[in-house]
Amino acid sequence: MTKEMDYFQYHLEDNLWRLHVDLIENNYRHGGYRHFTIKESKRRDIAVASIRDRVCHRLAYEYLVAEFDRTFIYDAWSCRKDKGVVGAIERTQIKLKEYPRSWVWRADISKFFDNVDQRKLLHIIFRKIIDKNAIRLVENIIRSYSIGNSKQSVRCGIPIGNLTSQVFANIYLNEFDRHVKHDLKPQFYLRYGDDFIIITESKEETALMREKAVTFLLDVLSLQINRKNDIIVPVRRGLSFLGTVIYPTGRRLKKNIWKRAQERLNATNVSSYSGLVKQHFIKKVRDWDWHVRESISEKF
């Protein structure tokens, strides 16, 4: 717990009342961000809002989820109730087994969070919500952050580290989800975050669908595919997706994910790692249980 959190909680009633007054009187203005960088498989720049602003993020998040979640396709698996990465992996394997003679295109978006067009995101959101208080709050949050020069005519970016960024990402990419599902109509489509797969009957059909999808992403959402992860392969060969290697008849964790889990395991994050490891690295479960016991014993 940080000093900022301690102070906010110590004066909790006072802080919440002043925030309430600012919101209803239209005096609330989002503050700045605390920035830091983490390095995993790739570098990520994290921006964290103040405690006061994060209370507003929670308000906006709950409102937007209630309004938008039912409009999302079934196979959008990130940051949704009763979904998640393990479910996405299991669903992918089921579909690979169902279409063993098909082809799969696996891709993700290049620097997705940095390249979300704020004007387009606001347009998508305001097509659905009409509550003026909600509109002001959502716009305040989105406009509080931008990549590059804030005076540019096109403001881009939503920060990694904000709770609202997760629902903003799903709202923005829902445009792509619905285009693929209802216009391109592949055998199967699934998205987790900005990672996705498309399964079709043949290599030629997959390539054509890829071309149309890439055009839609660029023209409608101002997004581009990450060339390093732009891959078309036969389903029977399996594919690397969401930290696992998935085949029609089985799957395994990638070695770097297993190594990272061992290195970072502690008493506070054990539940986050255990489900993934125990479902995808069965031969390592005994070793994993040993790591868990050692980590918790060190904590206490």
N, C-alpha and C positions, 0 to 999 in steps of 0.2 A: 504494500500500500504506500502511495506517495504522500509527501507533505501536502500537496494540493488536494488530494482526496481527503486527508485527515481534516484539513481546514474546512473544506466544503461540507463534510459530514457534521463537524462540530457546530456549524452555523446552518444546519440543513434547512430548518423551517424558514429562516430568514432568506436564505439564498433562493429557495424554491418560490417563495412569495414574490420576491423582486423579479425573478425570471418570468413568473406568471403575469405580473403587471406589464413588463416590457413587451411580452408577446401580444397581449390583448390591446395595448395602446400603440402597437406597431413601432416600438422603440428598440426592439431586439436587433442587434447587429452581430453577426458571427465574428469571432476573433481570429487570431492567427493560428499557426500550427507549429508543433515541435517536430523537427525532422531528424531522422537517423536512417542508417542503411544497414540491411542485413544481406548476407551472402549465403545462398544455399546452392541450388543447381544454377542459379543466375542471380545477379545483383537486383535487389529490390529497394527502392527508396520509399520509406514509410513516413507518413504525415499523420500526427496524432493531435486531435483537437483538445481544448481545455475541458475540464469536467463539466462546466456550465454548458458549453456547446454540445457536449456528448449527451446531455439530458435531452436537448432539442433534437439531436440525431435519433435518439430512441423514439421520441414522439413521432417524428417524420417516418421512421422505419415502420412502426406499427401501423400507421395510417396507410402507407403505400402498399404494404403487404396485404392488408385487408382489401384494398381496392384492386390490386393488380394480380395477385397470385392465381386467382381463378382463371385469368386470361392466358396464363402460361401453358405451353404444351406439356403433356405428361413427362416427356423425356428431357426436360430441363432439370438437372439433378443438383445443382449447386445452391447452397444456402436456402433450402426450403424444408419445411416440416416434413418429417418421415422420408426424406431423401438422403443425400450425402454421397461421399466418394465410394464407400464400400458397395452401396446399392447400385451406383452407376457402373462399377466394375462388374458386378454380378449380372446386371442387365445386358451389358455388352457381350459377355461370354455366352449368355443364352442366345442372343441374336447371331453371334458367329456360328454357334452350333446349328441354328435354324437355317442359315444360308451358307453352308460350307463351300458351295461352288461359285459364290458371288465374289465381288471385288469390294474393297473398302478404301475410302479416302479418309485419312487421318490428318487433321490440321489444327492450328491455333492462330490467334490474332497477334500480329506484331505490336508489342507495347500497347496492349489494349487500353489499360487505365489511363495512360498518357494521351491517348488519341481520341477519346470520347468527345465529340463535338457538343459542347454544353447547349448551344442554341437548339440543336436537333433533339437532344435529350429533353429539354424543357418543352419543346413542341409536342413530343410524344406523350409526356406526362399531362400536359394541359389539355390534350384532346379528351382526357377522361375525367380529370378532377375539376370541380367548379367552385369548391369552397375557398373563399378569398384568403382566409387565415392560413389554410394549408398551402395555397399557392405561394403566399409571401414567404412562409417558412422554408419550403422546398427550394425556391429560387435563391433565398439567402444562403442556404447551405451550399448549393451548387456553385454559386458565384463567388463563394469564399475562397476558392482554390482555382489555380490555373497554371498550366505549364507555359513557361516563356513569358513574354511581355504582356502584361495585363491590359495594355492599351491597344493590342491588336484587335481587329474586327472579329476574328474567330477565336473565341476562348475555348481552350481544350483542357481536358483532364478531370478525373475524379481521383481522390487520394486513396492509395492502398493504406488501410489502417482505420478507415471510417466504417462504422456499422452500416450507414446509409449507402456506401459505395457498392455493397453487395446487392442490394435491391435495385439500385440504379443500373448496375451491370445487367441484371436479368431483364429489366424493363427495356433497356437499349437493345439487347441482343434478341429479345422476343420478336422484334421486327424480322430478324434473320430467320429465327426458328420457324415462324409462321410462313415465311416465303418458301423455305425448304420443304416444310411439311405439306403445304397446300398447293404450291405452284410447281415445284420440282418433283415432288412425290417419289422419293427413293423407296427402296424396300425397307430401309430403317435409317433413322437419324437420332443421334443423342448428343447433348451438349452438357459439359460440366465446366462452369466458369467460361473461359474463352477457348477451351479445348473442345473439339467435336469430331464425330465420325459420321460418314455417310456410306451406306451399303447399297450397291446396285448390282444388276445381273451380269454386267460385262465390263471389261476394262474401257471399252469405247464409250459406253454410257456414263461410266464414272468420270471419265475425262471431260465429257460434254457438260455434265452436271457441275463439275468443279469450275469450269469456265463461266457458267451462268452464276454460280454462287459468288465467285470472286468479283464479278462485275457488279452484282447487287451490293456486296459489302462496300466496295469503293464508291459507287454512285449514290447509294442511299444513306450509308452510315459513315462514310469517310474512313473506312478501315481497310487494312491490308493484311494478307496472309503472311505468316512467318515462314520464310523460305526454308529454314532448317528443318521444320516439322511438316512440310507439305509433301505427303507420301501417299502413293496409291499402290496397294499390294493385294494379292489374292487372299481371301479370307482364310483359306486353309494354312497359310504360312504364319498366321497370327500377327499381332501388332503390339508395339509399345504404346501404352496409353494409361494416363493417370498413375504413374509410378509403378506400373506392373507390366509384365509381358503376358498378353492374353491370347489363348488358343481356343479353337472350338471345343476342345476336350479338357482343358485345364488352364492354370495360370500360375504365375510366380511373381514375387516381389523382385524388383530390380535390386542389384547388389548395393548400389549407392543409397537406396532408401533404407535397407536393412542396417547398413553401417551408420547412417545418420540417426536412426531410431535408437541404436545402442548408445551412441555418443551423447544424445540429448535427453535420454530418459531420466525422469525424476518423479517424485511422488505427486507432483501437481499435474503432469501431463501423461501419466501412465494410461489413463482410459482412452486418450486420443490415439495413441499408438497401438494399444493391445488389440483392438478390433481388427485393424488393418493387418497386423502381423499374423494373428491367429487364423485368419481366414485365407491368407494368401501365401503363407510360408510354413506350412504344416510341419515340415521336417525340423524347423527351428523352434517349435513351440517350447520344448523342454529348456533349450538355451534361453529363450525369451523369459520364461517364468523365473529362471535363476537371476537374470538381469533385473527383473522387477523386484525380487526379494532384496537383492543387494542395494538397489537404489533407495528403497524405502527404509532399510535399516540404517543407511548412511544419513538419511534425513533426520531420523530420530535417535 
